[in-house]
Amino acid sequence: MTKKMKAAVIDHYKQPMPKLKEVNVPNIRTNDVLVKIVAASINPIDLKTKDGGLKMLLKYEMPMIMGSDFSGVITKVGANVSKYQVGDAIYGRVQKNRIGTFAEYIAVDQGDIALKPDNINFEEAASIPLVGLTSYQALHDIMQIKPGQKVMIQGGSGGIGTIAIQIAKYLGAYVATTTSADNFDLVKSLGADYLIDYRTTDFSTVLSDYDYVFDTRGGKTLEDAFKIVKPGGKVVSIAGLPNQRFGKEYGVPLWKQLAFGLATHKLTKLEKQTGASYTFLFMKPSGAQLDILGQLIETETIKPIIDRVVPFTEIEKALTYSKSGRAKGKIILQMTNDSENEVRK
């Protein structure tokens, strides 16, 4: 008999909230592991995906299980898996065409996971993959920050911001960030050097000559980033729109490349006017980079920041809170109650 599991499922785009349903436990491929999920992380991209906001890049078949990153314990390994074994505590971010971490089990490629750092629990581990990989790829891979360079990070108290500040400081940057004054103590404790209360101050009027801007807001905030970045600098966004250059790099059809170009013509104009470059970041899962982040966690160079842990049965409450934009750090779904049994390690 096929084994069943509980999962948060949507049947169509723009469904108000997912429904908890009984579905089949996924089968694994030869390079996969099957993971019993202990905790999963809620990210803005989950809501954007649910509402069809990524259809130009990814179109999912329905019904669809939500969720992108997780922590848990391996219960089965594929024939070609050699690095991991049953019982290993791991964390990861699944490929974008294999999402579904708001469930009791997930099948995931061995290349997209890493062993859980020993000094954090499963909830803390689940908070890291998406925001950690996104921040590392923006700050280390694209910007290639050198000690002494200046970076502006939007939304310092959010899920991305709290990790991005710590990684930027690890790389030696001088960090400015926006948040509300209520969160100044938090972002300062993470290493932020220059704090801006976005409710009272326009960052583009007080900052100048920055090497990099990491945009998490999009819209006018993204456009204003070009006012503070120096010629030769870089603006990296996870909230803006993909441009034609992104389309070419990802090999999307020509009509999509042209559509991207039309949608981002204003940003292209700003690139030419300022001599800075714009990159839309579409994060790539990477077990190897999770290993690097795990080392930084184990040496306490970076630490997870969690706003709250919510039982899986209360997912609607957790998603509603995420949509409010008030979270300080990450919102975590606790997927299992087997906290003191074989699931914990």
C-alpha positions, 0 to 999 in steps of 0.5 A: 500500500502506498504510504501517505503524508500530510502536505499543504496543497494549492489547486490553482494560482491565487488560491487564498490559502493552501489546504492540508491534504493526504497525498502520496509520499514521493518516490526517489530517483537514483540520486535522491534521498527521502527526507522526513521533514522536521521543520520548514521555512516560510519565504516571500517567494512561497506567497509569490509562487502561490499567487502566480507571480513567477509564471514568466519564469516557472509554471507549476502543474497543479495541484502543487505542494508549497515550500522551498527549504527545510531540515530533517532526517534521511529515511531512504537513499537512492542507488547512486547516493554515497555521501549520505546515509539513513539517519543523517540530519540534513538541511537544504533548498530543493530545486525550483521545479521540485518544490514541496517542503510544506509536507511530512516528506520530500525527495531531494537530490543529494547535491542540494543538501548538506549535513545540519550544523551540530550547534543548531537545532532543526528549526534554526537549520530550516531558517538558513538555506534559501536566505543563506544561499541567496545572500551568499550568491549575491554578496560573494558570487556576484558582488565579490565583496572585498574588505572595506567596500561599502554595501547597502542592504535593504530590509535589514531585519527581514529573513534575507537581511538578517543573514545578508548583514552577517555575511557582508560583515564576514566578507569585510564590508561596511554595511548600511541597512534600512529597517524601522527604528524598533529594529535598530538594536537587532541589526546593529547586533548583527554588524550593521554600521549605518542604520536608516529608519525607512519610515522617516528617512529616504536612504537615497538622500543620505547615502552616496558612493556605495560599491553595491546595493542588495535590493529586496524591495523592487519598484521605486526602491530598486530604481533609487539604488542607482542614486547611491551606487558608484560607477562600476558598482553593482545593484543586485535584486531579488525583488525586481524584474529579470532583464534581457541579459538574465534571459540570455544567460538562462536560455529562455525563449527569445520572446521572453528575453524581449519581454524582459527587456521591455519590462526593465527598460527603465533599469537599463537606462539607469545602468547607462546613466550611472555606469553601474550594472543591474543583476536579477538574482534567481538563487540556485540550490547548492549543497556545496555552498550550504557546507560553507554556510554550515562552517560559518554557523559552527564557528558562530560567524553567522547565526540564524534569526527566528521570529517564531516557530508555528505548528504545521497545522497552523500554516494559514496563520504563519502565511498570513503573518509572513504576508504582513512583512513584520517578521524579524528574521524567519518564520518556521513551520514545525512539521513533526512532533517527534522532537525527542525520538529518532527524528532528532539528532 
